[in-house]
Amino acid sequence: MRYYLFARQEYAKPVARQAVIEANDAAGACAQARERFGDWLEVRLVPEESVRWIAGPLPVEQLPEQEREQVAA
């Protein structure tokens, strides 16, 4: 299952998508998120199946470089 991770490190900055996490279940996704972003101020996971796209998603080759690696992993 794929999850979109939204997070921020400071109150002055907006919550923004930071990563895409692949996990077997929500508990696994939470564990990965905590490991990678545990020191961030705010972290949210959104299951891909809960997203209703209006435009998008972008093909992998159009994603920012750092997200390409995360999607491919």
PDB file of N, H, CA, C and O in Angstrom:
ATOM      1  N   MET A   1       0.840  -1.159   0.000  1.00  0.00           N
ATOM      2  CA  MET A   1       0.000   0.000   0.000  1.00  0.00           C
ATOM      3  C   MET A   1       0.899   1.242   0.000  1.00  0.00           C
ATOM      4  O   MET A   1       1.963   1.247   0.619  1.00  0.00           O
ATOM      5  N   ARG A   2       0.469   2.268  -0.687  1.00  0.00           N
ATOM      6  H   ARG A   2      -0.396   2.264  -1.190  1.00  0.00           H
ATOM      7  CA  ARG A   2       1.250   3.502  -0.797  1.00  0.00           C
ATOM      8  C   ARG A   2       0.594   4.603   0.035  1.00  0.00           C
ATOM      9  O   ARG A   2      -0.627   4.758   0.047  1.00  0.00           O
ATOM     10  N   TYR A   3       1.447   5.366   0.733  1.00  0.00           N
ATOM     11  H   TYR A   3       2.439   5.240   0.724  1.00  0.00           H
ATOM     12  CA  TYR A   3       0.999   6.481   1.565  1.00  0.00           C
ATOM     13  C   TYR A   3       1.764   7.736   1.163  1.00  0.00           C
ATOM     14  O   TYR A   3       2.959   7.685   0.871  1.00  0.00           O
ATOM     15  N   TYR A   4       1.060   8.857   1.152  1.00  0.00           N
ATOM     16  H   TYR A   4       0.089   8.898   1.390  1.00  0.00           H
ATOM     17  CA  TYR A   4       1.708  10.151   0.953  1.00  0.00           C
ATOM     18  C   TYR A   4       1.985  10.723   2.335  1.00  0.00           C
ATOM     19  O   TYR A   4       1.114  10.716   3.204  1.00  0.00           O
ATOM     20  N   LEU A   5       3.201  11.219   2.533  1.00  0.00           N
ATOM     21  H   LEU A   5       3.909  11.225   1.826  1.00  0.00           H
ATOM     22  CA  LEU A   5       3.587  11.781   3.811  1.00  0.00           C
ATOM     23  C   LEU A   5       3.668  13.296   3.676  1.00  0.00           C
ATOM     24  O   LEU A   5       4.400  13.820   2.836  1.00  0.00           O
ATOM     25  N   PHE A   6       2.910  13.984   4.509  1.00  0.00           N
ATOM     26  H   PHE A   6       2.315  13.557   5.191  1.00  0.00           H
ATOM     27  CA  PHE A   6       2.921  15.442   4.558  1.00  0.00           C
ATOM     28  C   PHE A   6       3.507  15.845   5.904  1.00  0.00           C
ATOM     29  O   PHE A   6       3.155  15.265   6.932  1.00  0.00           O
ATOM     30  N   ALA A   7       4.404  16.839   5.906  1.00  0.00           N
ATOM     31  H   ALA A   7       4.689  17.310   5.071  1.00  0.00           H
ATOM     32  CA  ALA A   7       5.055  17.218   7.154  1.00  0.00           C
ATOM     33  C   ALA A   7       5.580  18.647   7.083  1.00  0.00           C
ATOM     34  O   ALA A   7       5.656  19.262   6.020  1.00  0.00           O
ATOM     35  N   ARG A   8       5.941  19.148   8.269  1.00  0.00           N
ATOM     36  H   ARG A   8       5.879  18.648   9.132  1.00  0.00           H
ATOM     37  CA  ARG A   8       6.629  20.437   8.358  1.00  0.00           C
ATOM     38  C   ARG A   8       7.538  20.410   9.571  1.00  0.00           C
ATOM     39  O   ARG A   8       7.316  19.663  10.523  1.00  0.00           O
ATOM     40  N   GLN A   9       8.576  21.249   9.515  1.00  0.00           N
ATOM     41  H   GLN A   9       8.757  21.856   8.741  1.00  0.00           H
ATOM     42  CA  GLN A   9       9.543  21.336  10.601  1.00  0.00           C
ATOM     43  C   GLN A   9       9.356  22.579  11.460  1.00  0.00           C
ATOM     44  O   GLN A   9       9.871  22.637  12.577  1.00  0.00           O
ATOM     45  N   GLU A  10       8.628  23.576  10.960  1.00  0.00           N
ATOM     46  H   GLU A  10       8.210  23.530  10.053  1.00  0.00           H
ATOM     47  CA  GLU A  10       8.418  24.825  11.692  1.00  0.00           C
ATOM     48  C   GLU A  10       6.973  25.273  11.533  1.00  0.00           C
ATOM     49  O   GLU A  10       6.352  25.034  10.497  1.00  0.00           O
ATOM     50  N   TYR A  11       6.440  25.924  12.564  1.00  0.00           N
ATOM     51  H   TYR A  11       6.944  26.118  13.406  1.00  0.00           H
ATOM     52  CA  TYR A  11       5.074  26.436  12.475  1.00  0.00           C
ATOM     53  C   TYR A  11       4.933  27.464  11.363  1.00  0.00           C
ATOM     54  O   TYR A  11       3.868  27.572  10.755  1.00  0.00           O
ATOM     55  N   ALA A  12       5.986  28.218  11.087  1.00  0.00           N
ATOM     56  H   ALA A  12       6.851  28.131  11.581  1.00  0.00           H
ATOM     57  CA  ALA A  12       5.932  29.274  10.068  1.00  0.00           C
ATOM     58  C   ALA A  12       5.858  28.713   8.646  1.00  0.00           C
ATOM     59  O   ALA A  12       5.524  29.439   7.710  1.00  0.00           O
ATOM     60  N   LYS A  13       6.165  27.435   8.483  1.00  0.00           N
ATOM     61  H   LYS A  13       6.437  26.845   9.244  1.00  0.00           H
ATOM     62  CA  LYS A  13       6.145  26.812   7.154  1.00  0.00           C
ATOM     63  C   LYS A  13       4.889  25.965   6.997  1.00  0.00           C
ATOM     64  O   LYS A  13       4.369  25.435   7.979  1.00  0.00           O
ATOM     65  N   PRO A  14       4.397  25.836   5.760  1.00  0.00           N
ATOM     66  CA  PRO A  14       3.191  25.028   5.543  1.00  0.00           C
ATOM     67  C   PRO A  14       3.488  23.526   5.589  1.00  0.00           C
ATOM     68  O   PRO A  14       4.620  23.093   5.375  1.00  0.00           O
ATOM     69  N   VAL A  15       2.458  22.756   5.868  1.00  0.00           N
ATOM     70  H   VAL A  15       1.538  23.108   6.041  1.00  0.00           H
ATOM     71  CA  VAL A  15       2.562  21.304   5.746  1.00  0.00           C
ATOM     72  C   VAL A  15       2.633  21.014   4.249  1.00  0.00           C
ATOM     73  O   VAL A  15       1.808  21.515   3.484  1.00  0.00           O
ATOM     74  N   ALA A  16       3.606  20.213   3.823  1.00  0.00           N
ATOM     75  H   ALA A  16       4.276  19.806   4.444  1.00  0.00           H
ATOM     76  CA  ALA A  16       3.795  19.919   2.405  1.00  0.00           C
ATOM     77  C   ALA A  16       4.166  18.454   2.233  1.00  0.00           C
ATOM     78  O   ALA A  16       4.663  17.816   3.161  1.00  0.00           O
ATOM     79  N   ARG A  17       3.922  17.931   1.047  1.00  0.00           N
ATOM     80  H   ARG A  17       3.518  18.449   0.294  1.00  0.00           H
ATOM     81  CA  ARG A  17       4.278  16.536   0.782  1.00  0.00           C
ATOM     82  C   ARG A  17       5.789  16.400   0.789  1.00  0.00           C
ATOM     83  O   ARG A  17       6.496  17.142   0.106  1.00  0.00           O
ATOM     84  N   GLN A  18       6.271  15.454   1.561  1.00  0.00           N
ATOM     85  H   GLN A  18       5.697  14.852   2.116  1.00  0.00           H
ATOM     86  CA  GLN A  18       7.705  15.248   1.727  1.00  0.00           C
ATOM     87  C   GLN A  18       8.172  13.895   1.200  1.00  0.00           C
ATOM     88  O   GLN A  18       9.348  13.727   0.878  1.00  0.00           O
ATOM     89  N   ALA A  19       7.263  12.934   1.112  1.00  0.00           N
ATOM     90  H   ALA A  19       6.307  13.070   1.374  1.00  0.00           H
ATOM     91  CA  ALA A  19       7.691  11.589   0.725  1.00  0.00           C
ATOM     92  C   ALA A  19       6.494  10.743   0.316  1.00  0.00           C
ATOM     93  O   ALA A  19       5.338  11.093   0.555  1.00  0.00           O
ATOM     94  N   VAL A  20       6.815   9.621  -0.307  1.00  0.00           N
ATOM     95  H   VAL A  20       7.754   9.337  -0.501  1.00  0.00           H
ATOM     96  CA  VAL A  20       5.847   8.572  -0.607  1.00  0.00           C
ATOM     97  C   VAL A  20       6.380   7.324   0.085  1.00  0.00           C
ATOM     98  O   VAL A  20       7.534   6.945  -0.116  1.00  0.00           O
ATOM     99  N   ILE A  21       5.557   6.694   0.885  1.00  0.00           N
ATOM    100  H   ILE A  21       4.619   7.001   1.048  1.00  0.00           H
ATOM    101  CA  ILE A  21       5.975   5.521   1.657  1.00  0.00           C
ATOM    102  C   ILE A  21       5.197   4.299   1.188  1.00  0.00           C
ATOM    103  O   ILE A  21       3.975   4.347   1.047  1.00  0.00           O
ATOM    104  N   GLU A  22       5.907   3.210   0.948  1.00  0.00           N
ATOM    105  H   GLU A  22       6.900   3.170   1.062  1.00  0.00           H
ATOM    106  CA  GLU A  22       5.300   1.921   0.599  1.00  0.00           C
ATOM    107  C   GLU A  22       5.363   1.033   1.839  1.00  0.00           C
ATOM    108  O   GLU A  22       6.433   0.848   2.419  1.00  0.00           O
ATOM    109  N   ALA A  23       4.226   0.488   2.244  1.00  0.00           N
ATOM    110  H   ALA A  23       3.357   0.639   1.773  1.00  0.00           H
ATOM    111  CA  ALA A  23       4.182  -0.393   3.410  1.00  0.00           C
ATOM    112  C   ALA A  23       3.015  -1.365   3.264  1.00  0.00           C
ATOM    113  O   ALA A  23       2.075  -1.112   2.511  1.00  0.00           O
ATOM    114  N   ASN A  24       3.086  -2.477   3.989  1.00  0.00           N
ATOM    115  H   ASN A  24       3.850  -2.683   4.601  1.00  0.00           H
ATOM    116  CA  ASN A  24       2.016  -3.480   3.941  1.00  0.00           C
ATOM    117  C   ASN A  24       0.743  -3.015   4.631  1.00  0.00           C
ATOM    118  O   ASN A  24      -0.356  -3.433   4.267  1.00  0.00           O
ATOM    119  N   ASP A  25       0.894  -2.143   5.637  1.00  0.00           N
ATOM    120  H   ASP A  25       1.786  -1.803   5.933  1.00  0.00           H
ATOM    121  CA  ASP A  25      -0.275  -1.672   6.381  1.00  0.00           C
ATOM    122  C   ASP A  25       0.035  -0.323   7.024  1.00  0.00           C
ATOM    123  O   ASP A  25       1.154   0.181   6.927  1.00  0.00           O
ATOM    124  N   ALA A  26      -0.968   0.253   7.682  1.00  0.00           N
ATOM    125  H   ALA A  26      -1.877  -0.157   7.761  1.00  0.00           H
ATOM    126  CA  ALA A  26      -0.811   1.568   8.299  1.00  0.00           C
ATOM    127  C   ALA A  26       0.257   1.556   9.393  1.00  0.00           C
ATOM    128  O   ALA A  26       1.005   2.523   9.539  1.00  0.00           O
ATOM    129  N   ALA A  27       0.331   0.477  10.156  1.00  0.00           N
ATOM    130  H   ALA A  27      -0.277  -0.308  10.038  1.00  0.00           H
ATOM    131  CA  ALA A  27       1.330   0.394  11.225  1.00  0.00           C
ATOM    132  C   ALA A  27       2.745   0.433  10.650  1.00  0.00           C
ATOM    133  O   ALA A  27       3.627   1.092  11.200  1.00  0.00           O
ATOM    134  N   GLY A  28       2.954  -0.272   9.548  1.00  0.00           N
ATOM    135  H   GLY A  28       2.237  -0.808   9.101  1.00  0.00           H
ATOM    136  CA  GLY A  28       4.262  -0.256   8.897  1.00  0.00           C
ATOM    137  C   GLY A  28       4.600   1.113   8.337  1.00  0.00           C
ATOM    138  O   GLY A  28       5.745   1.558   8.417  1.00  0.00           O
ATOM    139  N   ALA A  29       3.608   1.780   7.771  1.00  0.00           N
ATOM    140  H   ALA A  29       2.677   1.419   7.706  1.00  0.00           H
ATOM    141  CA  ALA A  29       3.818   3.130   7.239  1.00  0.00           C
ATOM    142  C   ALA A  29       4.157   4.095   8.367  1.00  0.00           C
ATOM    143  O   ALA A  29       5.037   4.943   8.221  1.00  0.00           O
ATOM    144  N   CYS A  30       3.460   3.966   9.489  1.00  0.00           N
ATOM    145  H   CYS A  30       2.745   3.277   9.608  1.00  0.00           H
ATOM    146  CA  CYS A  30       3.745   4.822  10.648  1.00  0.00           C
ATOM    147  C   CYS A  30       5.165   4.604  11.158  1.00  0.00           C
ATOM    148  O   CYS A  30       5.859   5.561  11.500  1.00  0.00           O
ATOM    149  N   ALA A  31       5.592   3.355  11.209  1.00  0.00           N
ATOM    150  H   ALA A  31       5.028   2.577  10.932  1.00  0.00           H
ATOM    151  CA  ALA A  31       6.943   3.052  11.681  1.00  0.00           C
ATOM    152  C   ALA A  31       7.990   3.680  10.768  1.00  0.00           C
ATOM    153  O   ALA A  31       8.961   4.264  11.249  1.00  0.00           O
ATOM    154  N   GLN A  32       7.798   3.563   9.451  1.00  0.00           N
ATOM    155  H   GLN A  32       7.009   3.088   9.061  1.00  0.00           H
ATOM    156  CA  GLN A  32       8.740   4.180   8.512  1.00  0.00           C
ATOM    157  C   GLN A  32       8.740   5.696   8.651  1.00  0.00           C
ATOM    158  O   GLN A  32       9.799   6.324   8.648  1.00  0.00           O
ATOM    159  N   ALA A  33       7.556   6.280   8.772  1.00  0.00           N
ATOM    160  H   ALA A  33       6.697   5.769   8.775  1.00  0.00           H
ATOM    161  CA  ALA A  33       7.444   7.735   8.911  1.00  0.00           C
ATOM    162  C   ALA A  33       8.140   8.206  10.182  1.00  0.00           C
ATOM    163  O   ALA A  33       8.858   9.206  10.168  1.00  0.00           O
ATOM    164  N   ARG A  34       7.927   7.488  11.272  1.00  0.00           N
ATOM    165  H   ARG A  34       7.344   6.676  11.283  1.00  0.00           H
ATOM    166  CA  ARG A  34       8.548   7.862  12.549  1.00  0.00           C
ATOM    167  C   ARG A  34      10.073   7.772  12.453  1.00  0.00           C
ATOM    168  O   ARG A  34      10.788   8.619  12.990  1.00  0.00           O
ATOM    169  N   GLU A  35      10.561   6.739  11.766  1.00  0.00           N
ATOM    170  H   GLU A  35       9.980   6.051  11.330  1.00  0.00           H
ATOM    171  CA  GLU A  35      12.004   6.552  11.612  1.00  0.00           C
ATOM    172  C   GLU A  35      12.626   7.692  10.803  1.00  0.00           C
ATOM    173  O   GLU A  35      13.687   8.203  11.160  1.00  0.00           O
ATOM    174  N   ARG A  36      11.972   8.082   9.727  1.00  0.00           N
ATOM    175  H   ARG A  36      11.110   7.667   9.437  1.00  0.00           H
ATOM    176  CA  ARG A  36      12.540   9.090   8.818  1.00  0.00           C
ATOM    177  C   ARG A  36      12.218  10.526   9.209  1.00  0.00           C
ATOM    178  O   ARG A  36      13.013  11.427   8.940  1.00  0.00           O
ATOM    179  N   PHE A  37      11.063  10.758   9.843  1.00  0.00           N
ATOM    180  H   PHE A  37      10.417  10.026  10.061  1.00  0.00           H
ATOM    181  CA  PHE A  37      10.604  12.122  10.113  1.00  0.00           C
ATOM    182  C   PHE A  37      10.222  12.335  11.581  1.00  0.00           C
ATOM    183  O   PHE A  37       9.508  13.285  11.900  1.00  0.00           O
ATOM    184  N   GLY A  38      10.684  11.474  12.461  1.00  0.00           N
ATOM    185  H   GLY A  38      11.265  10.702  12.202  1.00  0.00           H
ATOM    186  CA  GLY A  38      10.290  11.531  13.863  1.00  0.00           C
ATOM    187  C   GLY A  38      10.626  12.813  14.585  1.00  0.00           C
ATOM    188  O   GLY A  38       9.968  13.158  15.566  1.00  0.00           O
ATOM    189  N   ASP A  39      11.647  13.535  14.118  1.00  0.00           N
ATOM    190  H   ASP A  39      12.182  13.255  13.321  1.00  0.00           H
ATOM    191  CA  ASP A  39      12.029  14.775  14.789  1.00  0.00           C
ATOM    192  C   ASP A  39      11.352  16.009  14.184  1.00  0.00           C
ATOM    193  O   ASP A  39      11.611  17.130  14.621  1.00  0.00           O
ATOM    194  N   TRP A  40      10.494  15.812  13.188  1.00  0.00           N
ATOM    195  H   TRP A  40      10.284  14.901  12.832  1.00  0.00           H
ATOM    196  CA  TRP A  40       9.778  16.934  12.574  1.00  0.00           C
ATOM    197  C   TRP A  40       8.643  17.365  13.495  1.00  0.00           C
ATOM    198  O   TRP A  40       8.191  16.593  14.340  1.00  0.00           O
ATOM    199  N   LEU A  41       8.185  18.609  13.323  1.00  0.00           N
ATOM    200  H   LEU A  41       8.552  19.237  12.636  1.00  0.00           H
ATOM    201  CA  LEU A  41       7.135  19.179  14.159  1.00  0.00           C
ATOM    202  C   LEU A  41       5.787  18.494  13.946  1.00  0.00           C
ATOM    203  O   LEU A  41       5.079  18.198  14.908  1.00  0.00           O
ATOM    204  N   GLU A  42       5.437  18.244  12.691  1.00  0.00           N
ATOM    205  H   GLU A  42       6.012  18.484  11.910  1.00  0.00           H
ATOM    206  CA  GLU A  42       4.131  17.669  12.356  1.00  0.00           C
ATOM    207  C   GLU A  42       4.288  16.717  11.173  1.00  0.00           C
ATOM    208  O   GLU A  42       4.929  17.059  10.179  1.00  0.00           O
ATOM    209  N   VAL A  43       3.709  15.531  11.278  1.00  0.00           N
ATOM    210  H   VAL A  43       3.189  15.252  12.085  1.00  0.00           H
ATOM    211  CA  VAL A  43       3.799  14.519  10.218  1.00  0.00           C
ATOM    212  C   VAL A  43       2.418  13.884  10.051  1.00  0.00           C
ATOM    213  O   VAL A  43       1.777  13.500  11.029  1.00  0.00           O
ATOM    214  N   ARG A  44       1.970  13.781   8.792  1.00  0.00           N
ATOM    215  H   ARG A  44       2.491  14.093   7.998  1.00  0.00           H
ATOM    216  CA  ARG A  44       0.670  13.158   8.497  1.00  0.00           C
ATOM    217  C   ARG A  44       0.841  12.149   7.374  1.00  0.00           C
ATOM    218  O   ARG A  44       1.599  12.381   6.433  1.00  0.00           O
ATOM    219  N   LEU A  45       0.138  11.035   7.473  1.00  0.00           N
ATOM    220  H   LEU A  45      -0.479  10.847   8.238  1.00  0.00           H
ATOM    221  CA  LEU A  45       0.119  10.033   6.412  1.00  0.00           C
ATOM    222  C   LEU A  45      -1.270   9.995   5.789  1.00  0.00           C
ATOM    223  O   LEU A  45      -2.281  10.028   6.491  1.00  0.00           O
ATOM    224  N   VAL A  46      -1.306   9.925   4.466  1.00  0.00           N
ATOM    225  H   VAL A  46      -0.485   9.898   3.896  1.00  0.00           H
ATOM    226  CA  VAL A  46      -2.576   9.833   3.750  1.00  0.00           C
ATOM    227  C   VAL A  46      -2.498   8.625   2.824  1.00  0.00           C
ATOM    228  O   VAL A  46      -1.654   8.602   1.928  1.00  0.00           O
ATOM    229  N   PRO A  47      -3.357   7.614   3.014  1.00  0.00           N
ATOM    230  CA  PRO A  47      -3.350   6.469   2.103  1.00  0.00           C
ATOM    231  C   PRO A  47      -3.676   6.931   0.680  1.00  0.00           C
ATOM    232  O   PRO A  47      -4.586   7.735   0.477  1.00  0.00           O
ATOM    233  N   GLU A  48      -2.940   6.425  -0.286  1.00  0.00           N
ATOM    234  H   GLU A  48      -2.201   5.772  -0.121  1.00  0.00           H
ATOM    235  CA  GLU A  48      -3.154   6.816  -1.680  1.00  0.00           C
ATOM    236  C   GLU A  48      -4.609   6.595  -2.095  1.00  0.00           C
ATOM    237  O   GLU A  48      -5.160   7.393  -2.853  1.00  0.00           O
ATOM    238  N   GLU A  49      -5.230   5.533  -1.613  1.00  0.00           N
ATOM    239  H   GLU A  49      -4.782   4.885  -0.997  1.00  0.00           H
ATOM    240  CA  GLU A  49      -6.612   5.231  -2.007  1.00  0.00           C
ATOM    241  C   GLU A  49      -7.609   6.275  -1.494  1.00  0.00           C
ATOM    242  O   GLU A  49      -8.734   6.346  -1.989  1.00  0.00           O
ATOM    243  N   SER A  50      -7.210   7.082  -0.513  1.00  0.00           N
ATOM    244  H   SER A  50      -6.296   7.025  -0.112  1.00  0.00           H
ATOM    245  CA  SER A  50      -8.086   8.132   0.017  1.00  0.00           C
ATOM    246  C   SER A  50      -8.013   9.425  -0.785  1.00  0.00           C
ATOM    247  O   SER A  50      -8.851  10.311  -0.617  1.00  0.00           O
ATOM    248  N   VAL A  51      -7.024   9.531  -1.646  1.00  0.00           N
ATOM    249  H   VAL A  51      -6.344   8.810  -1.782  1.00  0.00           H
ATOM    250  CA  VAL A  51      -6.828  10.757  -2.424  1.00  0.00           C
ATOM    251  C   VAL A  51      -7.762  10.762  -3.625  1.00  0.00           C
ATOM    252  O   VAL A  51      -7.874   9.762  -4.333  1.00  0.00           O
ATOM    253  N   ARG A  52      -8.418  11.862  -3.850  1.00  0.00           N
ATOM    254  H   ARG A  52      -8.327  12.675  -3.274  1.00  0.00           H
ATOM    255  CA  ARG A  52      -9.256  12.057  -5.035  1.00  0.00           C
ATOM    256  C   ARG A  52      -8.562  13.087  -5.907  1.00  0.00           C
ATOM    257  O   ARG A  52      -8.603  14.282  -5.616  1.00  0.00           O
ATOM    258  N   TRP A  53      -7.926  12.631  -6.969  1.00  0.00           N
ATOM    259  H   TRP A  53      -7.892  11.660  -7.205  1.00  0.00           H
ATOM    260  CA  TRP A  53      -7.146  13.518  -7.829  1.00  0.00           C
ATOM    261  C   TRP A  53      -8.065  14.384  -8.682  1.00  0.00           C
ATOM    262  O   TRP A  53      -9.019  13.886  -9.281  1.00  0.00           O
ATOM    263  N   ILE A  54      -7.780  15.654  -8.733  1.00  0.00           N
ATOM    264  H   ILE A  54      -7.006  16.058  -8.246  1.00  0.00           H
ATOM    265  CA  ILE A  54      -8.465  16.585  -9.618  1.00  0.00           C
ATOM    266  C   ILE A  54      -7.627  16.733 -10.883  1.00  0.00           C
ATOM    267  O   ILE A  54      -8.149  16.698 -11.997  1.00  0.00           O
ATOM    268  N   ALA A  55      -6.343  16.896 -10.695  1.00  0.00           N
ATOM    269  H   ALA A  55      -5.920  16.925  -9.790  1.00  0.00           H
ATOM    270  CA  ALA A  55      -5.363  16.905 -11.783  1.00  0.00           C
ATOM    271  C   ALA A  55      -4.162  16.131 -11.261  1.00  0.00           C
ATOM    272  O   ALA A  55      -3.705  16.384 -10.146  1.00  0.00           O
ATOM    273  N   GLY A  56      -3.642  15.193 -12.047  1.00  0.00           N
ATOM    274  H   GLY A  56      -4.013  14.988 -12.952  1.00  0.00           H
ATOM    275  CA  GLY A  56      -2.484  14.440 -11.588  1.00  0.00           C
ATOM    276  C   GLY A  56      -2.878  12.997 -11.334  1.00  0.00           C
ATOM    277  O   GLY A  56      -3.973  12.614 -11.746  1.00  0.00           O
ATOM    278  N   PRO A  57      -2.091  12.189 -10.705  1.00  0.00           N
ATOM    279  CA  PRO A  57      -0.753  12.504 -10.234  1.00  0.00           C
ATOM    280  C   PRO A  57       0.249  12.584 -11.372  1.00  0.00           C
ATOM    281  O   PRO A  57      -0.016  12.123 -12.482  1.00  0.00           O
ATOM    282  N   LEU A  58       1.392  13.167 -11.090  1.00  0.00           N
ATOM    283  H   LEU A  58       1.608  13.541 -10.188  1.00  0.00           H
ATOM    284  CA  LEU A  58       2.428  13.286 -12.107  1.00  0.00           C
ATOM    285  C   LEU A  58       3.071  11.932 -12.380  1.00  0.00           C
ATOM    286  O   LEU A  58       3.221  11.118 -11.469  1.00  0.00           O
ATOM    287  N   PRO A  59       3.452  11.690 -13.637  1.00  0.00           N
ATOM    288  CA  PRO A  59       4.247  10.495 -13.933  1.00  0.00           C
ATOM    289  C   PRO A  59       5.594  10.601 -13.210  1.00  0.00           C
ATOM    290  O   PRO A  59       6.067  11.706 -12.943  1.00  0.00           O
ATOM    291  N   VAL A  60       6.203   9.474 -12.897  1.00  0.00           N
ATOM    292  H   VAL A  60       5.818   8.577 -13.114  1.00  0.00           H
ATOM    293  CA  VAL A  60       7.458   9.457 -12.147  1.00  0.00           C
ATOM    294  C   VAL A  60       8.499  10.376 -12.772  1.00  0.00           C
ATOM    295  O   VAL A  60       9.200  11.076 -12.043  1.00  0.00           O
ATOM    296  N   GLU A  61       8.625  10.398 -14.092  1.00  0.00           N
ATOM    297  H   GLU A  61       8.055   9.829 -14.685  1.00  0.00           H
ATOM    298  CA  GLU A  61       9.662  11.217 -14.733  1.00  0.00           C
ATOM    299  C   GLU A  61       9.428  12.720 -14.568  1.00  0.00           C
ATOM    300  O   GLU A  61      10.337  13.507 -14.835  1.00  0.00           O
ATOM    301  N   GLN A  62       8.245  13.139 -14.138  1.00  0.00           N
ATOM    302  H   GLN A  62       7.506  12.500 -13.920  1.00  0.00           H
ATOM    303  CA  GLN A  62       7.963  14.560 -13.917  1.00  0.00           C
ATOM    304  C   GLN A  62       8.008  14.954 -12.440  1.00  0.00           C
ATOM    305  O   GLN A  62       7.860  16.130 -12.107  1.00  0.00           O
ATOM    306  N   LEU A  63       8.209  13.988 -11.565  1.00  0.00           N
ATOM    307  H   LEU A  63       8.329  13.033 -11.836  1.00  0.00           H
ATOM    308  CA  LEU A  63       8.313  14.285 -10.140  1.00  0.00           C
ATOM    309  C   LEU A  63       9.649  14.955  -9.838  1.00  0.00           C
ATOM    310  O   LEU A  63      10.611  14.766 -10.583  1.00  0.00           O
ATOM    311  N   PRO A  64       9.729  15.742  -8.751  1.00  0.00           N
ATOM    312  CA  PRO A  64      11.027  16.263  -8.322  1.00  0.00           C
ATOM    313  C   PRO A  64      11.992  15.107  -8.079  1.00  0.00           C
ATOM    314  O   PRO A  64      11.578  14.016  -7.686  1.00  0.00           O
ATOM    315  N   GLU A  65      13.262  15.348  -8.312  1.00  0.00           N
ATOM    316  H   GLU A  65      13.599  16.234  -8.631  1.00  0.00           H
ATOM    317  CA  GLU A  65      14.297  14.307  -8.233  1.00  0.00           C
ATOM    318  C   GLU A  65      14.217  13.488  -6.939  1.00  0.00           C
ATOM    319  O   GLU A  65      14.272  12.260  -6.995  1.00  0.00           O
ATOM    320  N   GLN A  66      14.088  14.134  -5.785  1.00  0.00           N
ATOM    321  H   GLN A  66      14.043  15.132  -5.740  1.00  0.00           H
ATOM    322  CA  GLN A  66      14.083  13.400  -4.508  1.00  0.00           C
ATOM    323  C   GLN A  66      12.886  12.468  -4.387  1.00  0.00           C
ATOM    324  O   GLN A  66      12.982  11.433  -3.728  1.00  0.00           O
ATOM    325  N   GLU A  67      11.763  12.810  -5.006  1.00  0.00           N
ATOM    326  H   GLU A  67      11.684  13.651  -5.541  1.00  0.00           H
ATOM    327  CA  GLU A  67      10.584  11.948  -4.923  1.00  0.00           C
ATOM    328  C   GLU A  67      10.656  10.788  -5.901  1.00  0.00           C
ATOM    329  O   GLU A  67      10.037   9.752  -5.661  1.00  0.00           O
ATOM    330  N   ARG A  68      11.387  10.930  -6.988  1.00  0.00           N
ATOM    331  H   ARG A  68      11.890  11.772  -7.183  1.00  0.00           H
ATOM    332  CA  ARG A  68      11.520   9.826  -7.952  1.00  0.00           C
ATOM    333  C   ARG A  68      12.105   8.604  -7.271  1.00  0.00           C
ATOM    334  O   ARG A  68      11.615   7.489  -7.449  1.00  0.00           O
ATOM    335  N   GLU A  69      13.158   8.819  -6.488  1.00  0.00           N
ATOM    336  H   GLU A  69      13.556   9.725  -6.344  1.00  0.00           H
ATOM    337  CA  GLU A  69      13.813   7.711  -5.805  1.00  0.00           C
ATOM    338  C   GLU A  69      12.869   7.066  -4.800  1.00  0.00           C
ATOM    339  O   GLU A  69      12.863   5.844  -4.657  1.00  0.00           O
ATOM    340  N   GLN A  70      12.074   7.869  -4.106  1.00  0.00           N
ATOM    341  H   GLN A  70      12.079   8.862  -4.223  1.00  0.00           H
ATOM    342  CA  GLN A  70      11.181   7.345  -3.086  1.00  0.00           C
ATOM    343  C   GLN A  70      10.057   6.524  -3.698  1.00  0.00           C
ATOM    344  O   GLN A  70       9.646   5.516  -3.122  1.00  0.00           O
ATOM    345  N   VAL A  71       9.552   6.936  -4.856  1.00  0.00           N
ATOM    346  H   VAL A  71       9.886   7.754  -5.325  1.00  0.00           H
ATOM    347  CA  VAL A  71       8.478   6.196  -5.516  1.00  0.00           C
ATOM    348  C   VAL A  71       9.011   4.884  -6.070  1.00  0.00           C
ATOM    349  O   VAL A  71       8.329   3.860  -6.017  1.00  0.00           O
ATOM    350  N   ALA A  72      10.232   4.913  -6.602  1.00  0.00           N
ATOM    351  H   ALA A  72      10.786   5.745  -6.644  1.00  0.00           H
ATOM    352  CA  ALA A  72      10.825   3.721  -7.199  1.00  0.00           C
ATOM    353  C   ALA A  72      11.215   2.691  -6.142  1.00  0.00           C
ATOM    354  O   ALA A  72      11.292   1.499  -6.439  1.00  0.00           O
ATOM    355  N   ALA A  73      11.460   3.136  -4.920  1.00  0.00           N
ATOM    356  H   ALA A  73      11.398   4.105  -4.678  1.00  0.00           H
ATOM    357  CA  ALA A  73      11.927   2.230  -3.857  1.00  0.00           C
ATOM    358  C   ALA A  73      10.843   1.292  -3.400  1.00  0.00           C
ATOM    359  O   ALA A  73      11.072   0.469  -2.514  1.00  0.00           O
TER     360      ALA A  73
END
